[in-house]
Amino acid sequence: MLIASGGLFIVIAALAFDALIGDPEWLWSRLGHPVSLIGAFIDTLDHTFNKEDQSPQQRRSAGIASTTALVVVAAAVGALIQTIAMQLPGGNIIIALIASVFIAQRSLYRHVGEVRAAFARGGLTEARDAVAMIVGRDPQNLDEAGVCRAAIESCAENFSDGVVAPVFWLALLGLPGLIAYKAINTADSMIGHRTERYGSFGWASARLDDLVNLIPARLSALLLAAAAPIAGGSIGKSFTVVRRDASKHRSPNAGWPESAVAGALGLALAGPRRYAGHVVDDPFLNAEANQNAVPDDIGRALDLYTGACVIEAAVYAALALVV
């Protein structure tokens, strides 16, 4: 376990590298981002083993086998890279730099911030296009408040999936844990849908994603609630909304960071949403609060997010002093 071996330095360095460098487009536009390679492997598994003429049980079995193969390959690649890096001078720095590629602090801030900038630049039409880059719902029927809530909810959920969870698994299991987590999370986003094609085949990836995000989602809520004063909110109010509303979300995990943000910002989040032709009739989180989010609320959400990221780094730094 990396966390018990003094490897928390790697975690802190990876967070710092991601905050400072992020995902340089000039590099990944030429090489292809490693996550896109994971996606290509998942796509190959899907087209090879997810056959329409199979029974639902056969497709579920194929999905379990494919998900197992994905996780084993991802962890093995991580272990190989980590082993090689540790033989080189500055091995910990190399591992931290590689790990930073799989953490989304800077890129998430940029994408959510782009929605707010789009409002100022081109109004609602441009903001709808910007939010479509980070959410799965249909943005064309969203009003200003709907676009703002969608951006804020994406910031909350992706703080957990894109920052807290990968860092948690890096701290616990090193690069093998980090890359395996990213593979699981990517599989869930690609094939973990309740559709005719993926309802059976993607079952294993969706359930495994729920499992590996169980602890990180709750840690995310703690971090976001702790950062509430940075966005003009109350820690107590955020915790109150989390305790009351987190379980109302259809996801066993997404409700935790989203309800923490809802309480911290004094907004009603989640609620009914439209996805590719169907409506998800979910209850609001912090339902008694204001539903009419505005672009400035996206800025407050980004302040909250930044504060939570800083607190997360401080917690790992404190752990490094005592472990």
TORKOL-4160 file (C-alpha; in steps of 0.2 Angstrom, whole numbers, padded with zeros to 4 digits, m for minus):
323
<pt num="1" X="0000" Y="0000" Z="0000"/>
<pt num="2" X="0007" Y="0016" Z="m0006"/>
<pt num="3" X="0000" Y="0026" Z="0009"/>
<pt num="4" X="0010" Y="0016" Z="0021"/>
<pt num="5" X="0026" Y="0018" Z="0012"/>
<pt num="6" X="0030" Y="0036" Z="0013"/>
<pt num="7" X="0022" Y="0038" Z="m0005"/>
<pt num="8" X="0011" Y="0052" Z="0000"/>
<pt num="9" X="0024" Y="0063" Z="m0007"/>
<pt num="10" X="0019" Y="0057" Z="m0024"/>
<pt num="11" X="0001" Y="0061" Z="m0020"/>
<pt num="12" X="0005" Y="0079" Z="m0015"/>
<pt num="13" X="0017" Y="0081" Z="m0030"/>
<pt num="14" X="0004" Y="0074" Z="m0042"/>
<pt num="15" X="m0009" Y="0087" Z="m0036"/>
<pt num="16" X="0004" Y="0101" Z="m0038"/>
<pt num="17" X="0009" Y="0095" Z="m0055"/>
<pt num="18" X="m0009" Y="0095" Z="m0061"/>
<pt num="19" X="m0013" Y="0112" Z="m0053"/>
<pt num="20" X="0002" Y="0120" Z="m0062"/>
<pt num="21" X="0002" Y="0110" Z="m0078"/>
<pt num="22" X="m0015" Y="0102" Z="m0081"/>
<pt num="23" X="m0018" Y="0094" Z="m0098"/>
<pt num="24" X="m0008" Y="0103" Z="m0111"/>
<pt num="25" X="m0018" Y="0102" Z="m0127"/>
<pt num="26" X="m0002" Y="0105" Z="m0138"/>
<pt num="27" X="0004" Y="0088" Z="m0130"/>
<pt num="28" X="m0011" Y="0077" Z="m0130"/>
<pt num="29" X="m0017" Y="0083" Z="m0147"/>
<pt num="30" X="m0001" Y="0075" Z="m0154"/>
<pt num="31" X="0001" Y="0060" Z="m0143"/>
<pt num="32" X="m0017" Y="0056" Z="m0138"/>
<pt num="33" X="m0022" Y="0057" Z="m0120"/>
<pt num="34" X="m0019" Y="0040" Z="m0110"/>
<pt num="35" X="m0038" Y="0040" Z="m0105"/>
<pt num="36" X="m0042" Y="0040" Z="m0124"/>
<pt num="37" X="m0032" Y="0024" Z="m0125"/>
<pt num="38" X="m0042" Y="0016" Z="m0111"/>
<pt num="39" X="m0058" Y="0022" Z="m0120"/>
<pt num="40" X="m0051" Y="0013" Z="m0136"/>
<pt num="41" X="m0049" Y="m0003" Z="m0126"/>
<pt num="42" X="m0066" Y="m0002" Z="m0119"/>
<pt num="43" X="m0073" Y="0001" Z="m0136"/>
<pt num="44" X="m0064" Y="m0014" Z="m0143"/>
<pt num="45" X="m0071" Y="m0025" Z="m0129"/>
<pt num="46" X="m0088" Y="m0018" Z="m0132"/>
<pt num="47" X="m0088" Y="m0022" Z="m0151"/>
<pt num="48" X="m0080" Y="m0039" Z="m0148"/>
<pt num="49" X="m0090" Y="m0046" Z="m0134"/>
<pt num="50" X="m0107" Y="m0037" Z="m0133"/>
<pt num="51" X="m0117" Y="m0046" Z="m0146"/>
<pt num="52" X="m0135" Y="m0042" Z="m0150"/>
<pt num="53" X="m0140" Y="m0060" Z="m0153"/>
<pt num="54" X="m0135" Y="m0065" Z="m0135"/>
<pt num="55" X="m0147" Y="m0067" Z="m0121"/>
<pt num="56" X="m0146" Y="m0054" Z="m0107"/>
<pt num="57" X="m0138" Y="m0066" Z="m0096"/>
<pt num="58" X="m0124" Y="m0070" Z="m0109"/>
<pt num="59" X="m0121" Y="m0051" Z="m0111"/>
<pt num="60" X="m0120" Y="m0049" Z="m0093"/>
<pt num="61" X="m0107" Y="m0063" Z="m0091"/>
<pt num="62" X="m0098" Y="m0055" Z="m0106"/>
<pt num="63" X="m0098" Y="m0038" Z="m0097"/>
<pt num="64" X="m0091" Y="m0046" Z="m0081"/>
<pt num="65" X="m0077" Y="m0054" Z="m0090"/>
<pt num="66" X="m0073" Y="m0038" Z="m0100"/>
<pt num="67" X="m0073" Y="m0027" Z="m0085"/>
<pt num="68" X="m0062" Y="m0040" Z="m0076"/>
<pt num="69" X="m0050" Y="m0040" Z="m0090"/>
<pt num="70" X="m0050" Y="m0021" Z="m0091"/>
<pt num="71" X="m0046" Y="m0019" Z="m0073"/>
<pt num="72" X="m0032" Y="m0032" Z="m0073"/>
<pt num="73" X="m0024" Y="m0024" Z="m0089"/>
<pt num="74" X="m0025" Y="m0007" Z="m0082"/>
<pt num="75" X="m0018" Y="m0012" Z="m0065"/>
<pt num="76" X="m0004" Y="m0022" Z="m0073"/>
<pt num="77" X="0001" Y="m0007" Z="m0084"/>
<pt num="78" X="0001" Y="0004" Z="m0069"/>
<pt num="79" X="0012" Y="m0008" Z="m0059"/>
<pt num="80" X="0024" Y="m0010" Z="m0074"/>
<pt num="81" X="0026" Y="0009" Z="m0076"/>
<pt num="82" X="0028" Y="0011" Z="m0057"/>
<pt num="83" X="0041" Y="m0003" Z="m0056"/>
<pt num="84" X="0051" Y="0005" Z="m0071"/>
<pt num="85" X="0050" Y="0022" Z="m0064"/>
<pt num="86" X="0056" Y="0017" Z="m0047"/>
<pt num="87" X="0072" Y="0011" Z="m0055"/>
<pt num="88" X="0076" Y="0028" Z="m0063"/>
<pt num="89" X="0084" Y="0043" Z="m0054"/>
<pt num="90" X="0070" Y="0054" Z="m0047"/>
<pt num="91" X="0057" Y="0039" Z="m0048"/>
<pt num="92" X="0045" Y="0047" Z="m0036"/>
<pt num="93" X="0044" Y="0063" Z="m0047"/>
<pt num="94" X="0042" Y="0053" Z="m0063"/>
<pt num="95" X="0027" Y="0043" Z="m0055"/>
<pt num="96" X="0019" Y="0059" Z="m0048"/>
<pt num="97" X="0021" Y="0067" Z="m0066"/>
<pt num="98" X="0012" Y="0052" Z="m0074"/>
<pt num="99" X="m0001" Y="0052" Z="m0060"/>
<pt num="100" X="m0005" Y="0070" Z="m0063"/>
<pt num="101" X="m0011" Y="0066" Z="m0080"/>
<pt num="102" X="m0026" Y="0056" Z="m0073"/>
<pt num="103" X="m0031" Y="0070" Z="m0061"/>
<pt num="104" X="m0043" Y="0083" Z="m0067"/>
<pt num="105" X="m0041" Y="0098" Z="m0055"/>
<pt num="106" X="m0036" Y="0111" Z="m0068"/>
<pt num="107" X="m0046" Y="0104" Z="m0083"/>
<pt num="108" X="m0062" Y="0103" Z="m0073"/>
<pt num="109" X="m0060" Y="0121" Z="m0067"/>
<pt num="110" X="m0057" Y="0127" Z="m0085"/>
<pt num="111" X="m0072" Y="0118" Z="m0092"/>
<pt num="112" X="m0084" Y="0124" Z="m0079"/>
<pt num="113" X="m0077" Y="0141" Z="m0080"/>
<pt num="114" X="m0079" Y="0141" Z="m0098"/>
<pt num="115" X="m0098" Y="0140" Z="m0095"/>
<pt num="116" X="m0098" Y="0156" Z="m0085"/>
<pt num="117" X="m0087" Y="0165" Z="m0098"/>
<pt num="118" X="m0098" Y="0159" Z="m0112"/>
<pt num="119" X="m0113" Y="0168" Z="m0103"/>
<pt num="120" X="m0103" Y="0184" Z="m0103"/>
<pt num="121" X="m0096" Y="0182" Z="m0121"/>
<pt num="122" X="m0111" Y="0175" Z="m0131"/>
<pt num="123" X="m0126" Y="0174" Z="m0119"/>
<pt num="124" X="m0137" Y="0159" Z="m0116"/>
<pt num="125" X="m0134" Y="0151" Z="m0133"/>
<pt num="126" X="m0116" Y="0150" Z="m0131"/>
<pt num="127" X="m0117" Y="0145" Z="m0113"/>
<pt num="128" X="m0128" Y="0130" Z="m0119"/>
<pt num="129" X="m0114" Y="0124" Z="m0131"/>
<pt num="130" X="m0101" Y="0126" Z="m0117"/>
<pt num="131" X="m0111" Y="0116" Z="m0104"/>
<pt num="132" X="m0114" Y="0102" Z="m0117"/>
<pt num="133" X="m0096" Y="0098" Z="m0116"/>
<pt num="134" X="m0097" Y="0093" Z="m0098"/>
<pt num="135" X="m0114" Y="0086" Z="m0095"/>
<pt num="136" X="m0124" Y="0072" Z="m0103"/>
<pt num="137" X="m0141" Y="0080" Z="m0103"/>
<pt num="138" X="m0149" Y="0089" Z="m0117"/>
<pt num="139" X="m0144" Y="0108" Z="m0115"/>
<pt num="140" X="m0155" Y="0115" Z="m0129"/>
<pt num="141" X="m0170" Y="0117" Z="m0118"/>
<pt num="142" X="m0162" Y="0123" Z="m0103"/>
<pt num="143" X="m0164" Y="0141" Z="m0097"/>
<pt num="144" X="m0151" Y="0152" Z="m0089"/>
<pt num="145" X="m0154" Y="0144" Z="m0072"/>
<pt num="146" X="m0154" Y="0127" Z="m0079"/>
<pt num="147" X="m0137" Y="0129" Z="m0088"/>
<pt num="148" X="m0130" Y="0136" Z="m0072"/>
<pt num="149" X="m0136" Y="0122" Z="m0061"/>
<pt num="150" X="m0130" Y="0109" Z="m0074"/>
<pt num="151" X="m0112" Y="0117" Z="m0073"/>
<pt num="152" X="m0112" Y="0118" Z="m0054"/>
<pt num="153" X="m0118" Y="0100" Z="m0053"/>
<pt num="154" X="m0105" Y="0094" Z="m0065"/>
<pt num="155" X="m0092" Y="0103" Z="m0055"/>
<pt num="156" X="m0098" Y="0094" Z="m0039"/>
<pt num="157" X="m0099" Y="0077" Z="m0046"/>
<pt num="158" X="m0083" Y="0078" Z="m0056"/>
<pt num="159" X="m0074" Y="0084" Z="m0041"/>
<pt num="160" X="m0077" Y="0067" Z="m0033"/>
<pt num="161" X="m0075" Y="0057" Z="m0049"/>
<pt num="162" X="m0060" Y="0067" Z="m0057"/>
<pt num="163" X="m0051" Y="0073" Z="m0042"/>
<pt num="164" X="m0054" Y="0065" Z="m0025"/>
<pt num="165" X="m0057" Y="0047" Z="m0031"/>
<pt num="166" X="m0041" Y="0045" Z="m0042"/>
<pt num="167" X="m0031" Y="0053" Z="m0028"/>
<pt num="168" X="m0038" Y="0042" Z="m0015"/>
<pt num="169" X="m0034" Y="0026" Z="m0025"/>
<pt num="170" X="m0017" Y="0033" Z="m0029"/>
<pt num="171" X="m0013" Y="0036" Z="m0011"/>
<pt num="172" X="m0020" Y="0018" Z="m0007"/>
<pt num="173" X="m0013" Y="0008" Z="m0021"/>
<pt num="174" X="m0001" Y="0018" Z="m0031"/>
<pt num="175" X="m0001" Y="0019" Z="m0050"/>
<pt num="176" X="m0010" Y="0002" Z="m0052"/>
<pt num="177" X="m0024" Y="0008" Z="m0041"/>
<pt num="178" X="m0025" Y="0025" Z="m0050"/>
<pt num="179" X="m0025" Y="0018" Z="m0068"/>
<pt num="180" X="m0037" Y="0004" Z="m0063"/>
<pt num="181" X="m0049" Y="0017" Z="m0056"/>
<pt num="182" X="m0048" Y="0028" Z="m0071"/>
<pt num="183" X="m0052" Y="0012" Z="m0082"/>
<pt num="184" X="m0067" Y="0008" Z="m0071"/>
<pt num="185" X="m0074" Y="0026" Z="m0071"/>
<pt num="186" X="m0071" Y="0028" Z="m0090"/>
<pt num="187" X="m0080" Y="0011" Z="m0093"/>
<pt num="188" X="m0095" Y="0017" Z="m0083"/>
<pt num="189" X="m0096" Y="0033" Z="m0093"/>
<pt num="190" X="m0095" Y="0023" Z="m0109"/>
<pt num="191" X="m0105" Y="0007" Z="m0106"/>
<pt num="192" X="m0113" Y="0009" Z="m0089"/>
<pt num="193" X="m0130" Y="0015" Z="m0096"/>
<pt num="194" X="m0147" Y="0008" Z="m0093"/>
<pt num="195" X="m0150" Y="0006" Z="m0112"/>
<pt num="196" X="m0155" Y="m0009" Z="m0122"/>
<pt num="197" X="m0137" Y="m0011" Z="m0128"/>
<pt num="198" X="m0128" Y="m0009" Z="m0111"/>
<pt num="199" X="m0141" Y="m0013" Z="m0098"/>
<pt num="200" X="m0134" Y="m0031" Z="m0096"/>
<pt num="201" X="m0116" Y="m0029" Z="m0104"/>
<pt num="202" X="m0112" Y="m0013" Z="m0094"/>
<pt num="203" X="m0120" Y="m0019" Z="m0077"/>
<pt num="204" X="m0103" Y="m0025" Z="m0070"/>
<pt num="205" X="m0094" Y="m0008" Z="m0074"/>
<pt num="206" X="m0108" Y="0002" Z="m0067"/>
<pt num="207" X="m0109" Y="m0008" Z="m0051"/>
<pt num="208" X="m0090" Y="m0008" Z="m0049"/>
<pt num="209" X="m0089" Y="0011" Z="m0052"/>
<pt num="210" X="m0102" Y="0013" Z="m0038"/>
<pt num="211" X="m0091" Y="0003" Z="m0027"/>
<pt num="212" X="m0074" Y="0011" Z="m0030"/>
<pt num="213" X="m0083" Y="0029" Z="m0028"/>
<pt num="214" X="m0091" Y="0024" Z="m0012"/>
<pt num="215" X="m0078" Y="0032" Z="0000"/>
<pt num="216" X="m0072" Y="0046" Z="m0011"/>
<pt num="217" X="m0089" Y="0053" Z="m0014"/>
<pt num="218" X="m0092" Y="0054" Z="0005"/>
<pt num="219" X="m0074" Y="0062" Z="0007"/>
<pt num="220" X="m0079" Y="0074" Z="m0007"/>
<pt num="221" X="m0094" Y="0080" Z="0003"/>
<pt num="222" X="m0083" Y="0083" Z="0018"/>
<pt num="223" X="m0071" Y="0093" Z="0009"/>
<pt num="224" X="m0084" Y="0103" Z="0000"/>
<pt num="225" X="m0093" Y="0107" Z="0016"/>
<pt num="226" X="m0077" Y="0112" Z="0025"/>
<pt num="227" X="m0074" Y="0124" Z="0011"/>
<pt num="228" X="m0091" Y="0132" Z="0012"/>
<pt num="229" X="m0086" Y="0148" Z="0020"/>
<pt num="230" X="m0075" Y="0152" Z="0005"/>
<pt num="231" X="m0090" Y="0153" Z="m0005"/>
<pt num="232" X="m0100" Y="0163" Z="0008"/>
<pt num="233" X="m0109" Y="0148" Z="0014"/>
<pt num="234" X="m0110" Y="0138" Z="0031"/>
<pt num="235" X="m0102" Y="0122" Z="0035"/>
<pt num="236" X="m0116" Y="0117" Z="0046"/>
<pt num="237" X="m0129" Y="0120" Z="0033"/>
<pt num="238" X="m0119" Y="0110" Z="0020"/>
<pt num="239" X="m0118" Y="0096" Z="0032"/>
<pt num="240" X="m0136" Y="0097" Z="0036"/>
<pt num="241" X="m0141" Y="0096" Z="0018"/>
<pt num="242" X="m0129" Y="0081" Z="0015"/>
<pt num="243" X="m0136" Y="0071" Z="0029"/>
<pt num="244" X="m0154" Y="0075" Z="0024"/>
<pt num="245" X="m0153" Y="0074" Z="0005"/>
<pt num="246" X="m0138" Y="0064" Z="m0001"/>
<pt num="247" X="m0148" Y="0048" Z="m0002"/>
<pt num="248" X="m0162" Y="0056" Z="m0012"/>
<pt num="249" X="m0151" Y="0056" Z="m0028"/>
<pt num="250" X="m0153" Y="0042" Z="m0040"/>
<pt num="251" X="m0134" Y="0038" Z="m0039"/>
<pt num="252" X="m0128" Y="0031" Z="m0023"/>
<pt num="253" X="m0113" Y="0043" Z="m0024"/>
<pt num="254" X="m0116" Y="0058" Z="m0034"/>
<pt num="255" X="m0129" Y="0065" Z="m0021"/>
<pt num="256" X="m0115" Y="0067" Z="m0008"/>
<pt num="257" X="m0105" Y="0080" Z="m0017"/>
<pt num="258" X="m0120" Y="0088" Z="m0025"/>
<pt num="259" X="m0129" Y="0090" Z="m0009"/>
<pt num="260" X="m0114" Y="0097" Z="m0001"/>
<pt num="261" X="m0112" Y="0110" Z="m0014"/>
<pt num="262" X="m0131" Y="0114" Z="m0014"/>
<pt num="263" X="m0130" Y="0117" Z="0005"/>
<pt num="264" X="m0114" Y="0127" Z="0004"/>
<pt num="265" X="m0121" Y="0139" Z="m0010"/>
<pt num="266" X="m0139" Y="0140" Z="m0004"/>
<pt num="267" X="m0145" Y="0133" Z="m0021"/>
<pt num="268" X="m0157" Y="0119" Z="m0025"/>
<pt num="269" X="m0148" Y="0107" Z="m0037"/>
<pt num="270" X="m0152" Y="0091" Z="m0046"/>
<pt num="271" X="m0171" Y="0089" Z="m0049"/>
<pt num="272" X="m0179" Y="0084" Z="m0066"/>
<pt num="273" X="m0167" Y="0083" Z="m0080"/>
<pt num="274" X="m0168" Y="0078" Z="m0099"/>
<pt num="275" X="m0156" Y="0066" Z="m0106"/>
<pt num="276" X="m0157" Y="0061" Z="m0125"/>
<pt num="277" X="m0175" Y="0060" Z="m0126"/>
<pt num="278" X="m0181" Y="0055" Z="m0109"/>
<pt num="279" X="m0184" Y="0064" Z="m0093"/>
<pt num="280" X="m0176" Y="0059" Z="m0076"/>
<pt num="281" X="m0189" Y="0065" Z="m0063"/>
<pt num="282" X="m0177" Y="0066" Z="m0048"/>
<pt num="283" X="m0181" Y="0077" Z="m0032"/>
<pt num="284" X="m0171" Y="0093" Z="m0029"/>
<pt num="285" X="m0157" Y="0093" Z="m0017"/>
<pt num="286" X="m0159" Y="0107" Z="m0004"/>
<pt num="287" X="m0177" Y="0109" Z="m0012"/>
<pt num="288" X="m0182" Y="0124" Z="m0001"/>
<pt num="289" X="m0167" Y="0135" Z="m0008"/>
<pt num="290" X="m0166" Y="0146" Z="m0023"/>
<pt num="291" X="m0168" Y="0136" Z="m0040"/>
<pt num="292" X="m0164" Y="0152" Z="m0050"/>
<pt num="293" X="m0145" Y="0150" Z="m0051"/>
<pt num="294" X="m0136" Y="0164" Z="m0061"/>
<pt num="295" X="m0118" Y="0164" Z="m0069"/>
<pt num="296" X="m0111" Y="0172" Z="m0053"/>
<pt num="297" X="m0116" Y="0156" Z="m0044"/>
<pt num="298" X="m0104" Y="0146" Z="m0056"/>
<pt num="299" X="m0090" Y="0158" Z="m0050"/>
<pt num="300" X="m0095" Y="0154" Z="m0032"/>
<pt num="301" X="m0095" Y="0135" Z="m0036"/>
<pt num="302" X="m0078" Y="0137" Z="m0043"/>
<pt num="303" X="m0072" Y="0146" Z="m0027"/>
<pt num="304" X="m0079" Y="0132" Z="m0017"/>
<pt num="305" X="m0071" Y="0119" Z="m0028"/>
<pt num="306" X="m0054" Y="0128" Z="m0027"/>
<pt num="307" X="m0055" Y="0129" Z="m0008"/>
<pt num="308" X="m0060" Y="0110" Z="m0007"/>
<pt num="309" X="m0045" Y="0106" Z="m0018"/>
<pt num="310" X="m0033" Y="0116" Z="m0006"/>
<pt num="311" X="m0040" Y="0107" Z="0009"/>
<pt num="312" X="m0038" Y="0090" Z="0001"/>
<pt num="313" X="m0020" Y="0094" Z="m0003"/>
<pt num="314" X="m0017" Y="0100" Z="0015"/>
<pt num="315" X="m0025" Y="0084" Z="0022"/>
<pt num="316" X="m0013" Y="0073" Z="0012"/>
<pt num="317" X="0002" Y="0084" Z="0017"/>
<pt num="318" X="m0003" Y="0083" Z="0036"/>
<pt num="319" X="m0005" Y="0064" Z="0033"/>
<pt num="320" X="0013" Y="0064" Z="0026"/>
<pt num="321" X="0020" Y="0071" Z="0042"/>
<pt num="322" X="0013" Y="0058" Z="0053"/>
<pt num="323" X="0013" Y="0042" Z="0042"/>
